[in-house]
Amino acid sequence: MTILITGATGRVGRHVVDQLNRRGVSFRVMSRDPARAGFAESVDVVKGDFLDIDALRSALSGIRTLFLLSAVTADEYTQTLIALNIARDTGVERVVYLSVFGADASVNVPHFAVKYGAERMLKEMDFSATLLRPTYFIDNESMIKDVIINHGVYPMPIGGTGLAMVDTRDIAEVAAIELIRRDRAAEKLPVETINLVGPDTLTGEDAAALWSEVLGRQVIYGGDNPDAFEANMATSMPRWMAYEMRLMAERYVRDGMLPQEGDRERLVSLLGRPLHTYRDFITTLAGQTA
């Protein structure tokens, strides 16, 4: 028996692969194009896709534990439910699923609603599952660094309530720990939810102030205007996705992403180290573009 990693070429998935490699764990990676996946020759990469039933069955053959990460697509729910059904049919019992923080509350945001539906199906289909619920990724700042550095504006409309932004390296390490724990358990473990948060809760003004300190010059917060944000997103992604990002940003502004009591302490205990900070990440990011 072994572990199958889906979504392995993305920002979280690559870190999960790295964490499992460091731990000497037996695992397999599924990729639409193994030749372009970019992993070391020692990594077992098989061709597969959530909508290619035969390839998916083959990828899941002999697998006991699945890391399920589905991309934001128009048919994400269909892909996820197919993956869960094929996993069950091939004998997979144990799943670590990458959901999202507040999936049960932000149900008007399509990919939040999808992930809440998947959480429900994991429970109803009697999987032994860890539901990982990360907040806003600190690493998203890589996509807006040029605007911040070149124009002195922090453009993400994240509001004044605050987001406990989390580093993808922390997400991936928790995922690896949970994959190993479930895979090695003598019996199926109960479903468990883990909120993945960062050490600081930041508003838009807070983020701009930290960028100002790191760059040594003023960076202002661009404000909470969802119209401008949606229009900007539509220049680099499909129109439906830009609208979905708008809905997500409106949730950030209205509700924030605030840790529950004990979330941070639980993660620090699980990892055995402090959580990665926003300041450290953007300091490194700014240095890379200097």
VENPEDA-V39659 format. One record per pair of residues at least 6 apart in sequence whose C-alpha atoms are under 7 Angstrom apart, sorted by the first residue. I is the first residue (numbers start at 1). J is the second residue. Records with the same first field share a line. If there is no record, write none. Layout:
I->J, J
This chain:
1->62, 63, 64
2->26, 27, 63, 64, 65
3->26, 27, 28, 63, 64, 65, 66
4->27, 28, 29, 60, 63, 65, 66, 67
5->28, 29, 30, 66, 67, 68
6->29, 30, 67, 68, 69
7->13, 69, 70
8->14, 17, 29
9->37
11->168
12->168, 172
15->169, 172
16->172, 173, 175, 176
19->173, 176
20->176
28->44, 45
29->44, 45, 46
30->45, 46, 47, 48, 59
31->37, 45, 46, 47, 48, 49
32->47, 48, 49
33->47
34->45, 46, 47
46->59
47->55
48->55, 56, 59
49->55, 56
50->56, 79, 82, 83
51->79
57->86, 90
60->87, 90
61->90
63->92
64->92, 93, 94, 183
65->92, 93, 94, 95, 179, 183
66->94, 95, 96
67->95, 96, 97
68->95, 96, 97, 98
69->97, 98
70->76, 80
72->111
77->114
80->118
93->127, 128
94->127, 128, 129, 182
95->127, 128, 129, 130
96->129, 130, 131, 175, 178, 179
97->130, 131, 132
98->131, 132, 133
99->115, 131, 132, 133
100->112, 115, 133, 134, 135
101->133, 134, 135, 195
103->112, 113, 115, 116
104->116
106->112
107->113
109->244, 247, 248
110->244
119->131
122->129
128->188, 189, 190, 191
129->190, 191, 192
130->191, 192, 193
131->192, 193, 194
132->193, 194, 195, 196
133->194, 195, 196
134->166, 195, 196, 197
135->164, 165, 166, 196, 197, 257
136->163, 165, 166
137->165, 166, 167, 168
138->165, 166, 167, 278
139->167, 168
147->153
148->154, 219
152->218, 219, 220
153->219, 220, 221, 222
154->208, 219, 220, 221, 222
155->221, 222
157->204, 223, 224, 225, 249, 253
158->203, 204, 224, 249, 252, 253
159->203, 204, 224, 252, 253
160->203, 204, 253
161->203, 253, 255, 256
162->201, 202, 203, 256, 257, 258
163->201, 202, 203, 256, 257, 258
164->197, 198, 199, 200, 201, 202, 257, 258, 259
165->197, 198, 201
166->196, 197, 198
167->198, 276
170->275
171->196
174->271
182->189
195->263
197->259, 264
198->275, 277
199->264, 275, 277
204->221
205->221
208->219, 220, 221
209->219
210->279
211->219
212->218, 219
214->283
224->253
226->246, 250
229->246
230->242, 243, 245, 246
233->242
234->242
268->274, 275
